[in-house]
């Protein structure tokens, strides 16, 4: 899977992942009103609005990018209808040839983690038939229960040719409350980085492993430190744009060939139509605004990263 992702990044010259996090506040009124008229002003209507919003953005950006990252919480908040919209989003993105990184941040004791891994990346057998519940290509994983929580994902990745990104140093402001705490003189995120590298040794494809790491753009010094510490680990890099990360800050994650990571932007792209920079597009052309924001992000990254 990591080779497939690398090849798609090279084809598009865009190490960009669009985060599909459809908050109702990001969806234009005309789209919500149409969904509510058909499904009701309820959970079903809200989920339908999310799906139509995603569908339009996917159609507008799919030729520019290698991957998308739906954040499952934005769908779970609408209950079962939201999860149906989540599944439809994954299916449609894959139909368009995009790699889907499921931002699920799962991890638990062994049997529970195995169920998460099969549900999001793998398959389940019922009777004599095999089913692929969500069938994302890659997923984010929480390592804070230790190896018990990660090994089931490794097994599924090896069997199904999938990938994971382990949370190592996240982009949020309070991440340091735990991740930066020193253990025998080293920060906890460094310990997690070493574990992630070790987990990835059995799932190498060439220079890179199918076990990647989530490392935020908002901490450039730590990003550089972790790149040196994890030379064969591909990074999923959140925090660009709306959270304050800049292209100049995250160039250290990439090698001379432009390999090493994929940069996520969520509301900076999907809610571009609400930004002053793209206000001329208007609500009706929200997908066109998202496309332009994607183009602008790609050009910004290309200033600092050689492909």
C-alpha positions in Angstrom: 0.0 0.0 0.0 2.8 2.5 0.8 4.2 1.9 -2.7 0.8 2.7 -4.2 0.6 5.9 -2.2 4.1 6.9 -3.2 3.4 6.3 -6.9 0.2 8.3 -6.7 2.1 11.2 -5.0 4.7 11.1 -7.8 2.0 11.0 -10.5 0.2 14.1 -9.1 3.3 15.8 -7.8 1.1 16.5 -4.7 1.8 15.1 -1.3 -1.6 16.3 -0.3 -4.4 14.6 1.5 -7.8 16.3 1.7 -9.5 15.8 5.0 -13.2 15.1 4.6 -14.5 16.4 7.9 -18.0 17.7 7.0 -19.2 19.8 9.9 -22.7 21.2 9.2 -21.3 24.7 9.6 -19.1 24.1 6.5 -21.9 23.0 4.3 -23.7 25.7 2.3 -27.3 26.4 3.3 -28.7 25.5 -0.2 -27.2 22.0 0.1 -28.5 21.4 3.6 -32.0 22.7 2.7 -32.2 20.3 -0.2 -31.1 17.4 1.9 -33.6 18.3 4.7 -36.4 18.6 2.2 -35.8 15.1 1.0 -34.8 13.3 4.3 -36.2 15.6 7.0 -34.4 18.0 9.3 -33.0 15.1 11.4 -30.0 12.8 11.5 -30.8 11.3 8.1 -31.0 14.8 6.6 -27.8 15.9 8.1 -26.0 12.8 7.0 -27.3 13.2 3.5 -26.1 16.8 3.4 -22.6 15.6 4.5 -22.6 12.9 1.7 -23.6 15.4 -1.0 -21.0 17.9 0.3 -18.3 15.2 0.1 -19.4 14.0 -3.3 -19.1 17.4 -4.8 -15.6 18.0 -3.2 -14.4 14.6 -4.3 -15.5 15.2 -7.9 -13.8 18.6 -7.9 -10.4 17.5 -6.4 -9.9 13.8 -7.3 -7.7 14.5 -10.3 -5.3 16.7 -8.3 -4.5 14.5 -5.2 -3.5 11.0 -4.2 -5.6 10.6 -1.1 -8.4 11.7 1.2 -8.8 11.3 4.9 -12.4 11.1 6.3 -12.4 11.7 10.1 -15.0 9.2 11.4 -16.1 11.3 14.3 -17.7 13.8 12.0 -19.9 11.0 10.7 -20.5 9.2 14.0 -22.0 12.4 15.5 -25.0 11.7 13.2 -25.4 8.1 14.4 -26.1 5.3 11.9 -27.1 7.6 9.1 -23.7 9.3 9.5 -21.8 6.0 9.3 -23.7 5.2 6.1 -22.5 8.5 4.7 -19.0 7.6 5.8 -19.2 4.3 4.0 -20.5 5.9 0.9 -17.7 8.5 1.0 -15.1 5.8 1.2 -16.6 3.8 -1.7 -16.9 6.8 -3.9 -13.4 8.0 -3.2 -12.0 4.6 -4.1 -14.1 4.5 -7.3 -12.3 7.8 -8.3 -9.0 6.1 -7.7 -8.1 7.8 -4.5 -6.4 6.2 -1.5 -8.6 6.4 1.6 -6.9 7.0 5.0 -9.5 6.3 7.6 -8.9 8.7 10.5 -10.3 6.4 13.2 -7.5 6.5 15.8 -8.4 3.1 17.0 -6.5 0.9 19.5 -7.6 -1.3 22.4 -6.9 -4.7 24.0 -6.1 -7.5 21.6 -9.5 -8.9 20.7 -11.2 -5.5 20.5 -8.3 -4.1 18.4 -8.6 -7.0 16.1 -12.3 -6.2 15.5 -11.4 -2.6 14.8 -8.7 -3.7 12.3 -10.9 -6.1 10.5 -13.8 -3.6 10.4 -11.9 -0.7 9.0 -9.2 -2.3 6.9 -9.8 -6.0 6.7 -12.7 -8.4 6.2 -15.1 -10.6 8.2 -16.5 -14.0 7.2 -20.2 -14.7 7.8 -21.2 -18.2 6.9 -19.4 -19.0 3.7 -19.1 -15.4 2.5 -16.4 -12.8 3.0 -17.3 -9.1 3.6 -15.2 -6.0 3.7 -17.1 -3.6 6.1 -15.5 -0.2 5.5 -12.5 -1.3 3.4 -10.3 1.8 3.8 -6.8 1.5 2.5 -5.0 2.9 5.5 -6.0 4.0 9.0 -4.7 5.9 12.0 -4.0 3.9 15.1 -3.6 4.9 18.8 -0.6 3.2 20.3 -1.2 4.0 24.0 -2.3 0.5 25.0 1.0 -0.7 23.7 1.7 -3.6 21.3 -1.5 -5.4 22.2 -3.5 -2.6 20.5 -1.3 -2.4 17.4 -0.4 -6.0 16.5 -3.8 -6.8 15.2 -3.5 -3.9 12.8 -0.1 -5.2 11.7 -1.6 -8.6 10.9 -4.4 -7.2 8.8 -2.0 -4.9 7.0 0.2 -7.8 6.1 -2.6 -10.0 5.0 -4.7 -7.4 3.1 -1.9 -5.1 1.8 -3.1 -2.1 3.9 -1.3 0.5 6.0 -1.5 2.4 9.3 -0.3 5.6 10.7 0.5 5.4 14.4 0.0 8.5 16.5 3.5 9.7 17.5 3.5 13.5 17.9 0.1 15.0 17.2 -0.6 18.6 16.0 -3.0 19.7 18.8 -1.8 22.3 21.4 -2.2 20.1 24.4 -0.3 17.1 22.9 2.7 17.8 25.1 0.8 17.1 28.3 1.5 13.5 27.6 3.6 13.1 24.5 6.4 15.4 25.7 6.8 14.0 29.2 10.3 12.7 29.9 11.0 9.1 30.6 14.6 8.4 31.5 15.5 11.7 29.9 13.6 11.0 26.6 10.2 12.3 25.7 7.4 9.8 25.4 6.9 10.5 21.7 10.4 9.4 21.1 9.7 6.1 22.8 6.5 5.7 20.6 8.6 6.6 17.6 11.0 3.8 18.3 8.2 1.3 18.8 6.6 2.4 15.6 9.8 1.9 13.7 10.2 -1.6 15.2 6.6 -2.5 14.3 7.2 -1.4 10.8 10.3 -3.6 10.2 8.1 -6.6 9.1 6.0 -4.6 6.7 8.7 -2.9 4.6 8.2 -2.1 0.9 11.6 -0.9 -0.4 12.7 2.1 1.6 9.4 2.7 3.4 7.2 0.7 5.7 3.4 0.2 5.6 3.5 1.3 9.3 3.7 5.1 9.2 3.5 7.8 11.8 1.3 10.8 12.5 3.6 13.8 13.1 2.1 17.3 13.2 3.3 20.2 11.1 2.8 22.5 14.1 6.0 21.2 15.8 8.7 21.6 13.1 11.7 20.9 15.4 10.2 17.7 16.5 9.2 16.9 12.9 12.9 17.2 12.0 14.0 15.1 15.0 11.5 12.4 14.2 12.5 12.2 10.6 16.1 11.6 11.6 15.0 9.0 14.2 12.6 7.2 11.8 14.3 7.1 8.4 12.0 4.4 6.9 8.7 5.7 8.3 6.3 7.6 6.1 4.6 10.5 7.9 1.0 11.6 7.8 1.3 15.3 8.6 -1.7 17.2 10.0 -1.7 20.8 11.1 -1.0 22.6 7.8 -2.9 25.8 7.1 -5.7 26.4 9.5 -3.8 25.0 12.4 -0.7 27.1 11.6 1.7 24.7 10.0 3.6 26.2 7.0 5.2 24.6 4.0 8.6 25.8 5.1 8.1 24.1 8.5 7.4 20.7 7.1 9.9 20.4 4.3 12.2 18.6 6.8 9.9 15.6 6.6 10.8 14.9 3.0 14.0 13.6 1.4 15.8 14.9 -1.7 13.4 12.9 -3.9 10.3 14.5 -2.4 9.4 11.3 -0.5 8.6 10.9 3.2 5.2 12.2 3.9 1.7 13.3 2.9 0.2 16.6 4.3 -3.4 16.8 5.3 -5.6 19.9 5.1 -9.3 19.6 6.1 -11.2 22.8 6.7 -8.6 24.8 4.8 -9.9 23.1 1.7 -13.4 21.9 2.3 -14.5 25.2 3.9 -12.5 27.3 1.5 -15.7 29.0 0.2 -16.1 30.6 3.7 -12.6 32.2 3.6 -12.1 35.8 2.5 -9.5 34.6 -0.1 -12.1 32.5 -1.9 -15.2 34.5 -1.2 -15.7 35.3 -4.9 -16.7 31.7 -5.5 -19.8 32.0 -3.4 -21.7 29.2 -1.6 -23.0 27.7 -4.8 -19.5 27.1 -6.1 -18.1 25.7 -2.8 -16.5 22.7 -4.6 -14.7 25.0 -7.1 -13.4 27.0 -4.1 -12.1 23.7 -2.6 -10.4 22.8 -5.9 -8.7 26.2 -6.0 -7.6 25.9 -2.4 -6.2 22.4 -3.3 -4.2 23.9 -6.2 -2.9 26.7 -4.0 -1.8 24.2 -1.3 0.0 22.0 -3.9 1.9 25.0 -5.3 2.8 26.1 -1.8 4.3 22.7 -1.0 6.1 22.6 -4.3 7.9 25.8 -3.4 9.6 23.9 -0.5 9.7 20.3 -1.5 11.4 18.9 -4.6 9.6 16.3 -6.7 
